[in-house]
Amino acid sequence: MTIKEIRALSPAQLQTSLKDAKSELMNLRFQHAINQLDNPLRIVEVKKTIARLMTVSRENELKAARKEG
């Protein structure tokens, strides 16, 4: 997921995507632990996606706080 795609999401969609990505990361880590993971680099990709989602979420929070105050 690119940053442009993430910024186009609504706050509710952001939270849903973040929840899904975190559960996917948990599943990937579990598969890696029991040696069933085909592509270990997928873990890195998912972690970066989570970071992007959290960054955009925080940007939206700061924008909302600036508008209020």
N, C-alpha and C positions, 0 to 999 in steps of 0.2 A: 504494500500500500504506500503510495507516494504522499508527500506532504501536502500537495495540492488536493488530492482526494480526501485526505484527513481534514483539511481546513474547510472543505465543502460540507462536512457532516454537521448535523444539528447536535446540540449538547446531549440529547438522549441517545442518539446514534453513537456518539463518541463513547459514552459510558458502556453501551452494549458491546461495541467493538473492543474496548479495553477489557471487559470481562471475558469475552471470547478468547482474546489473545492470551490472557493470563491462564485460562484453563488449557489452551493449546500448549503453552509452555510447560505446564505441569505434566501433561501427558507425554510431551517429548522428553522431558527429564526422566520420567518413569521408564519409557521405552529405552532410553540410553543406558539407564542403570541395569536393565536386564538384557542388554546387548541385542535389542531388536530394532534399533533405529538405523534406517538406511542412509540418511543424509544428516550427519551431525551438525553441518553448517546451518541447518534449518533452525536450530536453537538460537544461533546468533541473529538470524533474520527476525525471528519473533521477538527477541529482546529489543532489537532496534525499533521494531514497530510499536512495542509497548512504550518505549521512551518517546517516540514521536507523538503517540496518542496522549500521553501524560503532559507533554510540552504544550500541545495545542489546547488541551483542557485548561492548563494553568494560564495560558495567554488569554483565553476567554474569560476566566475568573478575574484577571487583572483589568481587562477592558470593562467588565461589568462594574467593578469596584470604582474605577475612574469615573464612570458615568454617574454613579450614585453620589460621589463625593465631590 
